[in-house]
Amino acid sequence: MRIGELARRTHVSERSLRYYEKQGMLTAERTPGGHREYPEAAVDRVIRIQELFAAGLCSEKIVQLLPCMRDEDGGPSVRATPHLVAELTAERARIDRMIADLIRSRETLDEVIEAARLP
């Protein structure tokens, strides 16, 4: 499929897809006319990239992680290394801290809202 179709199917801009390719997260074949041609599996790959960005991972970490994941189900492959697992564990701990901070912020807002409602 061409880049426009991949963009439509994944709701990701063509510019982002080009960036993913430049960073080594996504690959495409080139037609004789120079157009990008993506395999069907690129849809799962782009969705996986978006999920990892949404989880707060940077592109450098995603490039390291993608070869260790199966796109179809997001499960691990045999290529995961202990070093990568340690880095991802640290990322997960960072996300847990962010979640805890957000929960505390929400609780504070709830208290302020409740106090403002009292007569």
C-alpha positions in Angstrom: 0.0 0.0 0.0 1.1 3.6 -0.6 1.9 6.1 2.2 -1.5 7.8 1.8 -3.4 4.6 2.4 -1.3 3.7 5.4 -1.9 7.2 6.8 -5.7 6.8 6.3 -5.8 3.3 7.8 -3.7 4.2 10.9 -4.9 7.8 11.3 -1.2 8.9 11.3 0.1 11.7 9.1 2.3 11.0 6.1 4.9 13.2 7.7 4.9 11.0 10.8 5.2 7.9 8.7 8.2 9.4 6.9 9.8 10.2 10.3 9.2 6.6 11.5 11.0 5.4 8.4 13.9 7.8 8.8 14.3 6.7 12.4 14.3 3.0 11.4 11.0 2.1 13.0 9.2 1.4 9.7 10.4 0.2 6.3 9.1 0.6 2.8 10.0 -0.7 -0.6 10.3 1.8 -3.4 8.5 1.5 -6.7 10.5 2.3 -9.9 8.8 5.7 -9.7 10.2 6.3 -6.2 6.9 5.8 -4.4 6.9 4.1 -1.0 5.1 0.7 -0.9 4.3 -0.7 2.6 3.3 -4.3 3.3 0.1 -5.0 5.1 2.0 -5.6 8.3 2.9 -1.9 8.4 -0.6 -1.2 9.7 0.1 -3.2 12.9 3.6 -1.7 13.1 2.4 1.9 13.0 -0.3 1.1 15.6 2.4 -0.4 17.9 4.6 2.7 17.4 1.7 5.0 18.3 1.0 2.9 21.4 4.6 3.1 22.5 4.7 6.9 22.0 1.5 7.2 24.0 3.1 5.3 26.8 5.8 8.0 26.9 8.7 6.2 25.2 11.0 8.3 23.0 11.8 7.3 19.4 15.3 6.0 20.4 13.8 3.6 22.9 11.1 2.5 20.4 13.7 1.7 17.8 15.4 -0.6 20.3 12.1 -2.1 21.4 10.4 -2.8 18.1 12.7 -5.7 17.0 11.8 -7.4 20.3 8.0 -7.3 19.7 5.7 -9.2 17.5 3.5 -6.7 15.7 0.5 -9.0 15.4 -0.1 -9.3 19.2 2.5 -7.0 20.7 4.0 -9.9 22.6 7.7 -10.4 23.1 9.9 -12.2 20.7 13.0 -14.1 21.5 15.2 -11.0 20.7 14.5 -9.2 24.0 17.7 -8.7 25.9 18.2 -8.4 29.7 19.5 -4.9 29.2 16.4 -3.9 27.3 14.1 -5.5 29.9 15.9 -3.5 32.6 15.4 -0.2 30.6 11.8 -1.0 30.0 11.3 -1.8 33.6 12.7 1.6 34.5 10.3 3.2 31.9 7.4 1.4 33.5 8.4 2.7 36.9 8.6 6.2 35.5 5.0 5.8 34.1 3.8 4.5 37.5 5.2 7.6 39.2 3.5 9.8 36.6 0.2 8.0 37.2 0.6 8.4 41.0 1.3 12.1 40.5 -1.8 12.5 38.4 -3.9 10.7 40.9 -2.7 13.0 43.7 -3.4 16.0 41.5 -6.9 14.8 40.8 -7.5 14.2 44.5 -6.4 17.7 45.2 -8.8 19.1 42.6 -11.6 17.0 44.0 -11.0 18.5 47.4 -11.0 22.1 46.0 -14.1 21.4 44.0 -15.9 19.9 47.1 -14.8 22.9 49.2 -16.1 25.3 46.6 -19.5 23.6 46.6 -20.0 23.9 50.4 -22.3 26.8 51.4 
